[in-house]
Amino acid sequence: MQRREVLLAGLCWPLISLVPDGAARAREASRSAPTPFGEDTVAGLARTLAAAPFKPQAQALPPSLAKIGYDQYRGIRFNPAKALWRDQGLPFQAQFFHRAFLFRDRVDVYAVSGGQATPVVYHPDQFTFDGAPAPTENDLGYAGFRLHSPINRPDYFDEVCAFLGASYFRAVAKGQAYGLSARGLALGSGGPAEEFPVFRAFWLEQPGKGADHAVVHALMDSPSAAGAFRFDIHPGTETVFDVSMRLFPRVALDKAGIAPLTSMFQFDANDRAGIDDYRPAVHDSDGLAMINGRGEQIWRPLQNPSVIQESGFEDTRPRGFGLMQRKRAFADYADSEAHYEKRPSLWVEPVGDWGEGAVHLLELPTGDEFHDNIVAFWRPTQPLAAGREHRFDYRLHWCNDHTWLPQLAAVARTRIGAGPKGSRRVVIDVAGGRLAKVGDGKDVRADVSASKGQVANVVAHPNPEGGGWRIAFELLPGAERSVELRAVLRDGAGPLSETWLYRWTL
C-alpha cells in the first residue's frame, strides 16, 4: 500500500491496513482516532501544502474497477441505511460516492463533532454493486459525497448537493433537478495548459438537531495553488451557499477564475443554426446575468459558437453575476425526460470588495447536450501573488430566478433569424419593472447600437400576447463576421430594462 501525502499524515487518513491480526487492528484504531479541529485547521494544511511541491492524489484502483464504464458506475450505489448521522435524528445526512470510472482520485472524509475530526472509514459493504464487480479491498476510500435534507417534503431526505470530481460541486433548491455546476477554482480556463484543482479532503460538521444549515470544509490542491474552503449550506426554496475561500498560490496566478460556474447551452431561438431537433430549446442555462459596480444590470444570452469565444466584462467591485435559466415552462423545452425547466440558476454575490477585474464568459462549441460548454468566473486584474494568502468570500444562490433591480424589466426571450436583403432580424422581449406604469408609452424608446455594420428599423412596442414590451431591429453586418450588439429600453426617467448585450457571429 502506497504512503499518502506525508504533509497531511497527522490528520489520520481513513485507511484500513491489509496486514493481519493485531497489527491491522492497532493500525486501524490509530487511523480512526479523532484529532483536534478548528476554524484554521484546513487553512493551515493548505498553507503547508502550498509551501511544498505538488503531489497528486492516489488514483490506483483494483482491476475490477479500473475499466468500468458509465452504466456500470451508475450501478454502484451507497446504501442509505449506512448514511452518516442516519440514526441520530438530525436534519442532514451524508452519503458517499465510490471511486471508479472518471472519478479515480481518492478523497478523504472526516466527521467533525465537539472540536474533534474523526475519519469516515470506507468499506465495500456500504455500497451495492449492480452490474459492477464488488471490490474485496477495504482501503479504497471515497470519490466524494452528497448531502441529503428534507427540502421538498418533511418525511423524505432529498439530495441537496454533491461534491464529486476535481473541485466540482452542484446543488438544487426546492422542486429543482441537477443542472449546472460550480467549482472551487478555475486556472487557465479555455487555454492549452488548463489546470483542474481537486478537493482532496472534506470535513463535515455534525449539525444540531434544529440546524437549518450544514457546514462543510474542503482542502483543495493543484500544481499551482492550494486552498481552504468553508461552505455554509442553507437548503430551501432558494439553496444558499456561504463560501469562504483562502487561497495560497505556489506560483503567481494571472489567469485565476474565482467562483467559476460551468453549464451547458446547445441551442435556443437566438442560436439554432443547423439544428434538427423537435425541441424548442436545449440548455441548462440561457444567459449570463450581471450587476456591475456602477449598478448596471446586464443580460448576455448564451450561444453555441462554431469556434471558442471568450468575452470579458471589466468591472470594479462587482455586485453579482451568474448563469441563469430564465425559461421555466415545460413548453419552452418540451422534454419530458430532461426537464430543463427545472434546472437551477446560479447567482454569485461577492461579499466584501473584490477590487478590479472582469467577469469572463467562455463559450465552446458542442454538438450535443451531454458536455458542458459554458464557463463563467471572476478574474482579478492583478495576478494573485505566490507565497501569500488571498481571500475571497461570496454567496451562491441556487434558485429559479433572483431578485435584482426591481425597477428594471428583464429580458425574457431573444430571437434571431433571417431578415430582408441579407440582414438578421433580432427580437427581444422584456417584462417587469416600471413597464407596467408607463401609460401610453409615448415616451418609451429603444436604444440599439452595434460595434460594426449597421442597425436599421428599430421599433419598440407593447407585447400584449406575452406581456411586457418588444424591441425589434435589423442588423446589416455587411462583410463583418462578428458584431457586438447592445440594446436597452428607456423613457424620460431613465432605463426601463436591463442592458441586453450580444455577440453576433457569422
N, C-alpha and C positions, 0 to 999 in steps of 0.2 A: 504494500500500500504506500503510495507516494505521500510525502510530507506536504501539508498545506502551507499557505503563506505564513512564514515564521513571524512576521511582524504582528500578526493577529492571534498567535497561538495562545496568548493569555486569556482569550475570551472563550476558551473551552469549546472548540468546534464539535458539533454533534456527530462525531464519527464513532462507529462501533467496530472495534477491532475484531479480526477473524482469528486471532491466536486463541488457543484453547484454555479451558478450565479457569483457575483462579486469576491468572494474569489477565485474561479477557475481561472478567468481571471487575477487577480492580481498575483497569484502564477505562472501561465504560463508566464506572462510578465517578472517576476523576473528571472525565469529559462531560458528564451530566451535572456536575456540581454547579450551583449558582455562583455568579460573580457580581460585584457591585456595578450598578448602572446609574448614571446621572445625565443631566442635560448636556454636558460637554463630552460625554464618553465617545460618541461617534465622531464628533469634530476632532477629538484628539487622535483617534485612529486614522482619520483622513489626513490630518496634518503629518502624521508619521509616514503614512503611505507615500505622500507626495514628496517626501524627502529622500525616498529610495527609488531605484529603478522599478518600472512596472513589471509585474509578474501576472500572467493571465490565470483565470480560474481553471480548475480541473475540468476537463471535458471527456475523459476516458469513460467509456460505457462498456458493459459486457456485450459480447457479440449478439446476444439475443435481442438487444435493444438498439444497437448501433445503427441498424439499417432499416428500421421500420418506417412506413410511410404515414401520410396524413390520416388515412382512415383507421389504421391500427392505433395511432396515437390517440385519436378521439375515443377509442375503446378503453383507454386506461383512465379510470375514474376513482377519485378519492371517495372513501366510504364516509358519508355524512355522520354516521354514528360515532366516528372517531375524530370529529372536528374539535379543534381547540376551544375550550370553555363550553362544550356542548352540554354538560350536565350541571352547570353552575348557575343556571337561570339568569344569564347575562344578556344584554340587548345585542351583542355581536358574537359571531362565531367565525373561526378561520379554518379554511380547508387548503389543501396543498396540491401543487402540480408535480407530476412525475417528470424526471429527466428522460428525454428521448426526442426523436425526430429533429426539429430545428432547435430545440431547447436543451442544449447539452451542458451549458455552464452550471456548475454546482453552486447553489445559493443556500447559505446557512440562515436559519431562522431561530430566534430566541423569543421566549415569552418573558415579559417584564412584570414583576409584581413586588411591591414593597421595597423598591430600590435595588432589586436583585434580578439579574438576567439568567434564565435557565434555558439551555438548548432544547429545541423541539427535535426529538430524535426520530429519524426516518426508520420505517420498517415496511417490507413489502406487503404485510397483511393490512396496512392502512388503505390499500388500493384493491380494486377489482380489475381484472385484465380480460377484456372481451375482444378476441381477435389478435391479441399481442401476447407474447410469451411472458410469463411471470418470472421475474428475476429471483435468484436464490441468494444473492448478495444482500447484506444487511447494512451497508455503509454507502449507499448511492447518494443520499441527500436529495434535496428538492430542486425544482426548477423555478419555483415561485409560489405565490399564494393568492388567495382571494378572500375577501371579507363578505359575510352574509349578515343581513339585518332585515327585520320585517318592515319594508317601506311601502308595500302595496296592500297588505292586509296583516292584521296583528298576529295571526296564527301561523305564518309561514316566513321562514328566513330566506329572503331573496338575495341573489348575488348582487352586491352593491358595487364592487370594484375588484380589479385583478391586476396584479403586478407579475408580468411574465415576459421574458425575453429582453436582453440588454437592459436599458433603463426605461422601457415602455411600461405604461400603465393606462388603464381606462376605467370609466365609471358610468353609472346610469343614475337618473333620478326616477321618481315615481312614474310608472307607466311606460318607461323607455326600454329600448333594446340597444345592445352594444353597437357602437359605430366608430367614430374617430378615437385616436389615442393621444396621450401626452407623453413626453419623455423628460428625463431628468436634465439632460444637456445635449445639445447638438454641436458637433465640431466638424467644420468644413463641409456642411451640407451642400450637395449638388456638385462637389468637386471630386477629382480623381483620388484624393487622399482622405476621404471622409472617415472619421472615427465614430464608433458606436460605443460610448461608455456603458458599463454594466453595473447593475446593483449586485454586489457580491454578498451582502448580508442584510437582514432585516431584524428589527426588534419590535415586537408587538406588545404594546402596553395593555395589561388586563383592564377592561373598563369596569366602572362601578355598576351596581345593579340598576341605577336610574340614569346612566350616562346617555347623553344624546349624541355623542361623537366617539370615534376611535382615534387612537394616536399610534402612528407608525413611524419608526426611524429607519433610515436606509443609509448604507455605506456604498458610495459609488467610486468606480475606479476606471481608468483608461490610460493609455500610454502618455497622454498629455496632461492629465489632471486627475485629482481625487476630490471627493466631495462628501459632505454630510447633509442629509435631508431630514426634516421633520414634517410629517403630514398630519394635520388635524382634520379628520374626515367626518363631515356632518351630512348624513343621508336624509333625503326627504323629497318634497315636490321640486326642489332645486338642491342637488347634492353639491356641497361646497367643500373644497379642499383648501385649508390654510397651509401654505407651503413656506418653509424657511430653508434656504439653500446656503450653505457655507462652502465655497469653492476654493481649492488650493491647487493652482496650476503648477505643473512641473516645468513647463515652458511658457513663454508669452503666448497668449491666445488672442490672435487678431481676427479669428473667424468663429467666435463662440456664439451659439444660439441659446438665449435664455428663454425659459418657459416654452420650449418647442412643442408644436402641435402637428399631428400627422393625420391626413384624411384621404378620401378618395372622391374624385369627380370624373365621371366618364362622359356624360352628355346631359344637356338640357336645351331649352328653346333658344338660348343665346349661342349654343355651340353644339350642333349635331350634324356637322358635315360628314358624309359617308356612313351615317348610322342607319342600319336596317333593323329596327327593334320595335316591338309592339308597345313598349312602354314610353310615356312622355318624357321621363327623366330617370337617370340612374346616378345617384351620388349620396355620399354620407354628409357632405357639406356643399352649400351652393354659393357661399361668398365669404370674403374676408371683411369683417367689420372693425372699425377703429374709432376711437375718440382721441384726438391728439392733444398735445399740451396746450394748444390755443383754443380748445373747446369745439373744434370742428368734428362733426360726426360724418364718417365716410363709409361707403359701401362699395366693395370691389367684387363683382361677380367672378366666379372661378371659371377656368377654361381647361380643356384637354388639348394642349397645343401640339403642333407637329414636331416641334423641337423644344428642348428645355428652355424655359424662360424664367428669369428672376426679376422681381420688382422690389425696389427699396423705397420706403416712405419715411423720409427723415423727420425726426421729431426731437423734442426736449421735454422731459418729464411726461411721458405718455400717460393718459388716463385709463387706457384699456385697448385690447384688441382681441379678436377671436375668430375662429372658423365656425360659421353658423349654418344651421339647417332651417331655413325660414318656411319652406313649404311643408305644411302639416296635414294635408288632406290625403286620404288614400288615393283619390283620383289623380293626384299630382304624379304618382308613380305607377299605380295600377299593378303593383307587385304583391301578391298575396303570400309570398314566401319571405322575401327580404324585408318587407315593411319599412322602407326607407323613411316613411313619415314619422317613425318612432325613434329615429336616430338622434342622439343628443347634439345640441350646440355646445360649444366650449368657449367661455369668455375668460380672458386673463385680466385681472385687476391688479396692477402694481401697487405695492404697499411701500410707501417711502419714495424718495427721489431717485429715479433710475438715470437721471442725467441726460446726456446727449447720445443719440444713436439713431436707429431706424428699425421699423418693422419690416422684415423681409418675407416675401412670398415666393416660394418656388413651385412651379407648375411643370410636371413632367408628362410626357406622352404616355398613354396607356391604351391598350386595345381591349381591356376587359374591366370588370368591376371587382376583381379579386386582389388587385395590387394597389396599395396606397401610392398616390402620385402627387399629393399636395402637402407642402410643409410651410409652416409659418412660425416665426420666432422674433424675438428682440435681439439686436446686435449692438452692443455699445460702440461708440465711435472710437474710444481709446482702447487699445489692446489691454487685456487683463494680465497684469504683470505676474511673472513667476515668483515663487518664494514668499508670497504673502496671501492673506485671506481676503476673499471678495464675497460680499453677502448680497443676496437678492431675496426679498420677501414678496410674496404675491398670493392672490386668492384665485382659485379656479372655480368657475361656476358651470357645472354640468346641468344644462337646462333646455327647455324648449325655445325660449326667447330670453331676452334680457332687457331690463329697464335702462334705456339710455337717456337721451334728451327728450322728454315727453312732448315738448312743443313742436318737434320735427316729425314730419311724415317719413316713414321708412319705405325703402324700395321693396315692393312685393314680388315683382317679376321683371325680367329683362328678356326681350325677344329680338332676335336679329335675323333678317332674311334678305332675299334679293329685292332691290329697288329698280327704278327705271334707269336706263342708259348706263348700266354698269355700276350703279350706286348700291349701297347697302342700307336697308331700311331698319332703323332702330326704334323700338317701342319700349318705354319704361313706365310701369305702373307704380304709383306711390299712394300710400294711405296712412291716415292717422294724424296726430298732432293738431296744428291750428287749421288744417284744411277744412274741417267741419264748420269753421266760423268765418270763412272768407266771403260769405254772402254771394253776390252775383259773380264774384271772381274777376271783375273787370281790371283789377289791379294786379292780377296774377300773371307772371311771365316765366318762361323757361330760359335760363342762361345756359347755352351749349357752346362748347369750344372744342377745337381739335388742334393737336400739335402740328399736323401736316394735312395736306389735302384740303377739302372744303366741306362745310356743313351747310345744308340748304333745307328750306321748307320746315322750319322749326315751328311746332304748334304745341299748345298745352290746353287741355280742356277737361271738364269733369268726366268721370267714368262711371255712369250710373249702374252699369251692369256689374262691375266688380267693386264699386265704391272707390272713394279717393279721386285722384286725378291721373291723367295720362300725358306723358311727354313723348312726342314723336318727332323724328327728323331723319334726313337722308345724309349719309356720308358718301362723298365722292372722293375716293382715295387717289384717283389718277394712277400714277406709276408707283405710288408708295406701297410698301409691303407691311408696314407697321405704323399705326397711328394711335396716339394717346388721346382718349376722349374724356370729357368732363361735362357734367350736367347737374343743375340744381334748380329747384322751383322757388321763386321769390315773390314777395309782394312789397308794399311800401314799408312794412315793419321789419323786413329782413328775410332770412331764409325760411321757407316753408317746409323744405325737405332736407334730408341728409344729402351729402355730396356723393354723386354717382361717378365712379371712375372706371374706365375700361380700356384695355389694350386690344385694339382690333388688329389682327394679323391676317395676311393673305393665306 
